[in-house]
Amino acid sequence: MVETPFPRMPTEYIVGVDGRMEAENHTARGDFHMTIAPELSTATDLQVRPVAGHIGADVTGIDIREPLSDHDAEKIRRKLHKYKVLFFHDQHIDHAQQIEFSRIFGTVTPSHPYDDEAPEGFPEILAVDSAKYERRFGRKKYSYDSQWHTDVTAAVNPPAVTLLRAHEVPERGGDTSWTNLVAAYEGLPEPLQQFVLGLRAEHRFGGRRPLWGADSEYGRKVQENPFVTEHPVVRVHPVTGEKALFVQPGFTARIVGLSPSQSDRVLDLLFEEVTNPAYTVRFRWRPGTLAVWDNRATAHLAPTDLDHLDVTRVLYRTTIEGEVPVGPDGRESVSLSGAAFRGEK
């Protein structure tokens, strides 16, 4: 795989942050940087170009309607772990093809713990549809959660990977942003890193301030079948070994063991860190674009700039079954309510 702007670079080489050529010697913990002299080789058409300082890369030279070789599938997974979110362009695929491509990352889950409006015949697909949200919430809305969030962290095993495909999007607005939770943790001063290492947090749908009314249809679903989980505030990535600051406003409700006021102050501080613009990338959707992100190491923000406009925005999401998170102390997340979020093997 080649990373532009070095189009003739051998497929096994990347450019390090200091500009040196580095080889990828991928291990289970992701410690894969070793400086060596590159050799000339024939490159595949698959290309990856970083698009921001801490997160995000464009992927070109691939038609995901076609079967992928094991070699290319593994390279895509490695690049996802490195860049956290990958953007594929001009991929005009249908539901079945999206589900099939999703499987290179693992087992595809049902669409959503509470959503029962999947397209007929495709229970794995979640429609992110402005018309659906207007029916559900009684007002113009373009996402069920317009706060920064990591998908479904109220479950004991949040999705490992999320894929989102644009079908119909407005000519302006409606962008999505992502933030790198590994960079957010690494950017903390060392005393703060040590402080948060042993903390645990409770995650539930809506976090501290749900955006839906308790008497709404969605609110009733959440109350009747609650998903609540205690996660480590710092999560160790199961593949790369990186530490990620695993909190975000959409689901994180409180820090375990602190008073409400203490918890709010700590969360406000951490939310400010994870939403630091320095760690983010913003993406403009076009029909046929597909974003794939590592849900274990990112949070994202749905658009809020369209609610006053009469436009249509339809995207389709799939998610990949995830592992139970583990903290640096080896303690796993614990479900307080609700079943694990699993797909069919």
C-alpha positions in Angstrom: 0.0 0.0 0.0 1.3 3.4 -0.9 0.9 6.7 1.0 0.8 9.8 -1.1 2.5 12.2 -1.7 5.2 9.6 -2.3 3.5 7.6 -5.0 6.4 5.3 -5.7 7.0 4.3 -2.1 7.0 0.5 -1.5 3.8 -0.8 -0.1 5.3 -1.8 3.3 6.7 1.6 4.1 5.2 4.7 5.6 6.5 8.2 6.4 7.1 8.7 10.1 6.2 11.8 12.0 9.9 13.0 11.7 9.9 12.4 7.9 12.0 9.3 7.9 11.1 6.1 6.1 9.8 3.5 8.5 8.8 -0.1 7.9 5.6 -1.6 9.4 6.4 -4.6 11.6 2.9 -5.0 13.0 2.5 -6.8 16.3 -0.5 -7.6 18.5 0.3 -4.4 20.5 0.8 -2.2 17.4 4.4 -1.4 18.2 5.5 -1.5 14.5 8.0 1.3 13.9 11.5 0.3 12.9 13.7 2.6 10.7 15.3 0.8 7.8 16.3 1.7 4.2 13.3 1.1 1.8 13.6 -1.2 -1.2 12.0 -0.7 -4.6 8.9 -2.9 -5.2 5.8 -3.0 -7.3 3.0 -1.2 -5.5 -0.7 -2.1 -5.4 -3.2 0.6 -6.5 -4.5 0.9 -3.0 -3.3 4.3 -1.6 -3.7 6.0 1.7 -3.2 9.7 2.3 -3.4 11.3 5.8 -5.7 14.3 5.8 -5.2 15.8 9.3 -2.5 16.1 11.9 -3.8 13.4 14.4 -6.6 11.5 12.7 -8.0 10.6 9.3 -6.9 9.3 5.9 -8.3 9.1 2.4 -8.2 5.7 0.8 -8.2 5.4 -3.0 -7.4 2.8 -5.7 -10.0 0.4 -4.4 -13.5 -0.7 -5.6 -15.2 -2.2 -2.5 -17.9 -3.8 -4.7 -15.1 -6.3 -5.7 -13.8 -9.0 -3.4 -10.7 -7.9 -1.5 -7.6 -10.1 -1.2 -6.6 -11.1 2.4 -3.5 -9.0 1.9 -5.4 -5.8 1.1 -8.0 -6.4 3.8 -5.2 -6.7 6.4 -3.6 -3.5 5.1 -6.9 -1.7 5.5 -7.3 -2.9 9.0 -3.7 -1.8 9.9 -4.3 1.6 8.4 -7.6 1.9 10.4 -5.7 1.3 13.6 -3.1 3.9 12.6 -5.3 6.7 11.4 -8.5 5.9 13.4 -10.9 6.9 10.5 -10.6 6.1 6.8 -12.5 7.8 4.0 -13.4 6.0 0.8 -14.7 8.0 -2.1 -17.0 7.2 -5.1 -18.1 3.9 -3.6 -21.7 3.6 -4.9 -22.7 0.4 -3.1 -26.0 -1.0 -1.9 -26.9 -2.4 1.6 -25.7 -6.0 0.8 -22.4 -4.7 -0.5 -21.9 -2.5 2.6 -22.6 -5.5 4.9 -20.2 -7.7 2.9 -17.4 -5.1 3.1 -18.1 -4.6 6.8 -17.2 -8.2 7.4 -13.5 -7.7 6.8 -13.5 -6.0 10.2 -15.4 -8.7 12.1 -19.0 -9.8 12.9 -21.7 -7.3 11.9 -24.1 -6.5 14.6 -27.9 -5.7 14.4 -28.5 -2.0 13.5 -29.0 -0.6 17.0 -30.2 -1.7 20.4 -33.3 0.5 20.2 -33.9 1.1 16.5 -36.5 -1.1 14.8 -36.7 0.7 11.5 -33.9 -1.1 9.6 -34.5 -1.3 5.8 -36.5 -4.4 5.0 -34.3 -7.5 4.7 -31.3 -5.8 6.1 -31.5 -5.9 10.0 -27.8 -4.9 10.2 -28.4 -1.5 8.6 -29.2 1.6 10.6 -30.7 4.4 8.5 -29.5 7.8 9.6 -32.4 9.5 7.9 -33.6 13.1 8.6 -37.3 12.1 7.8 -37.1 9.3 10.4 -35.8 11.6 13.1 -38.4 14.2 12.3 -41.1 11.5 12.9 -39.4 10.3 16.0 -38.7 13.7 17.7 -41.4 15.8 16.2 -39.0 18.4 14.8 -36.2 18.7 12.2 -33.2 16.7 13.3 -30.4 15.0 11.4 -29.1 12.6 14.0 -30.4 10.8 17.1 -27.4 12.2 19.1 -25.9 15.6 18.3 -23.3 15.5 21.0 -19.8 14.1 20.7 -20.1 10.4 21.2 -18.6 6.9 20.7 -21.2 4.5 19.4 -23.2 2.4 21.8 -20.8 2.7 24.8 -23.8 2.0 27.1 -23.3 -1.7 26.1 -20.7 -3.7 27.9 -19.0 -4.4 24.5 -19.4 -1.3 22.3 -18.8 -1.8 18.6 -15.2 -2.2 17.5 -15.7 -0.5 14.2 -18.4 1.7 12.6 -19.0 2.2 8.9 -21.2 5.0 7.5 -22.2 5.4 3.9 -23.7 8.6 2.3 -26.7 8.0 0.1 -28.4 11.4 -0.1 -26.8 14.6 1.3 -27.4 18.3 1.1 -25.3 20.5 -1.1 -24.0 22.4 1.9 -23.5 21.5 5.5 -24.1 18.2 7.3 -20.4 17.5 7.9 -19.3 14.9 10.5 -16.2 15.4 12.8 -14.1 12.8 14.5 -11.6 13.1 17.4 -8.7 10.8 18.3 -9.1 9.6 21.9 -5.6 8.2 22.0 -4.2 11.6 21.1 -6.5 13.2 23.8 -5.0 10.9 26.5 -1.4 11.4 25.3 -2.0 15.1 25.3 -2.8 15.2 29.0 -0.2 16.5 31.4 1.5 13.5 33.2 -0.2 14.2 36.6 -3.6 14.1 34.9 -2.7 10.9 33.0 -1.9 9.3 36.3 -5.1 10.7 37.9 -7.4 9.2 35.3 -5.7 5.8 34.9 -7.7 4.1 37.7 -11.0 5.9 37.3 -14.2 4.2 36.2 -17.2 5.8 34.6 -20.9 4.9 34.1 -22.2 5.0 30.5 -25.8 5.2 29.5 -27.8 6.4 26.5 -28.0 10.2 26.7 -25.1 10.6 29.2 -25.7 13.3 31.7 -28.3 15.2 29.6 -30.4 13.1 27.2 -31.6 15.1 24.2 -34.9 13.3 24.0 -37.9 13.7 26.3 -38.7 10.9 28.8 -42.2 10.7 27.4 -41.1 10.3 23.7 -41.2 6.9 22.0 -37.4 6.7 22.1 -37.3 7.8 25.7 -39.7 5.1 26.7 -37.6 2.5 24.9 -34.5 3.6 26.8 -36.4 3.5 30.1 -38.0 0.1 29.5 -34.8 -1.6 28.5 -31.9 0.3 29.9 -28.3 -0.3 28.9 -25.8 0.9 31.6 -22.2 -0.1 31.8 -19.2 0.8 34.0 -16.2 1.3 31.8 -12.6 2.3 32.5 -12.0 6.0 31.9 -8.8 5.0 30.1 -9.2 2.0 27.8 -6.3 -0.1 26.4 -6.8 -0.8 22.7 -6.9 -4.6 22.2 -4.8 -4.5 19.0 -2.4 -1.6 19.3 -2.0 -1.4 23.0 -2.5 2.4 23.0 -4.3 4.1 25.8 -7.5 6.0 24.9 -9.5 8.5 26.9 -12.7 6.5 26.8 -15.3 9.2 27.8 -17.6 11.5 25.7 -20.7 13.6 26.4 -23.1 11.4 24.5 -22.9 8.4 26.9 -20.7 9.1 29.9 -23.0 10.0 32.8 -20.7 10.0 35.9 -17.4 9.1 37.4 -17.8 6.2 39.8 -17.0 7.0 43.4 -17.2 10.8 43.1 -20.0 13.1 44.3 -22.2 14.5 41.5 -20.5 17.9 41.6 -17.0 16.3 41.7 -17.9 14.0 38.8 -19.3 16.9 36.7 -16.1 18.9 37.2 -13.9 15.9 36.2 -16.0 15.1 33.2 -16.1 18.7 32.0 -12.3 18.7 32.1 -12.1 15.5 30.2 -14.7 16.4 27.6 -12.8 19.6 26.9 -9.7 17.5 26.2 -11.4 14.9 23.9 -13.1 17.6 21.9 -9.9 19.7 21.5 -10.0 20.8 17.8 -6.3 19.8 17.5 -7.2 16.1 17.6 -10.1 16.3 15.1 -10.9 15.9 11.5 -14.0 17.2 9.7 -15.5 15.4 6.7 -17.7 16.7 3.9 -20.1 14.0 2.7 -20.9 13.3 -1.0 -23.1 10.5 -2.3 -21.0 7.4 -2.5 -18.6 8.3 0.2 -17.9 5.8 3.0 -16.3 6.5 6.4 -14.9 3.7 8.5 -13.7 4.4 12.0 -12.2 2.6 15.0 -14.9 3.0 17.6 -12.5 1.9 20.3 -10.3 5.0 19.8 -12.5 7.8 18.5 -15.6 9.9 19.2 -17.6 11.7 16.5 -20.0 14.6 16.2 -23.0 14.6 14.0 -24.0 17.9 12.3 -26.1 20.5 14.0 -26.1 23.1 11.2 -29.0 21.7 9.2 -31.9 21.8 11.7 -33.3 25.1 10.4 -33.1 24.0 6.7 -35.5 22.0 4.6 -33.0 19.4 3.2 -32.7 15.7 3.2 -29.8 13.7 4.6 -29.7 9.9 4.4 -26.7 7.8 5.4 -26.5 4.1 6.3 -24.5 2.6 9.2 -23.2 -0.8 10.0 -21.3 -1.7 13.2 -18.9 -4.5 14.1 -19.1 -6.5 17.3 -16.6 -5.3 19.8 -14.7 -6.6 22.8 -15.3 -5.9 26.5 -13.0 -2.9 27.2 -10.1 -3.4 29.6 -8.3 -0.7 31.6 -4.6 -0.3 32.2 -5.1 -2.2 35.5 -6.5 -5.2 33.7 -10.1 -4.7 34.9 -12.8 -5.2 32.4 -15.9 -3.2 31.9 -19.0 -4.4 33.9 -22.6 -4.4 32.6 -25.0 -2.9 35.2 -28.0 -3.3 32.9 -28.6 -4.7 29.4 -27.3 -7.5 27.3 -24.1 -7.5 25.3 -24.4 -6.1 21.7 -23.7 -9.0 19.5 -24.1 -10.1 15.9 -24.7 -13.5 14.4 -21.6 -15.5 13.8 
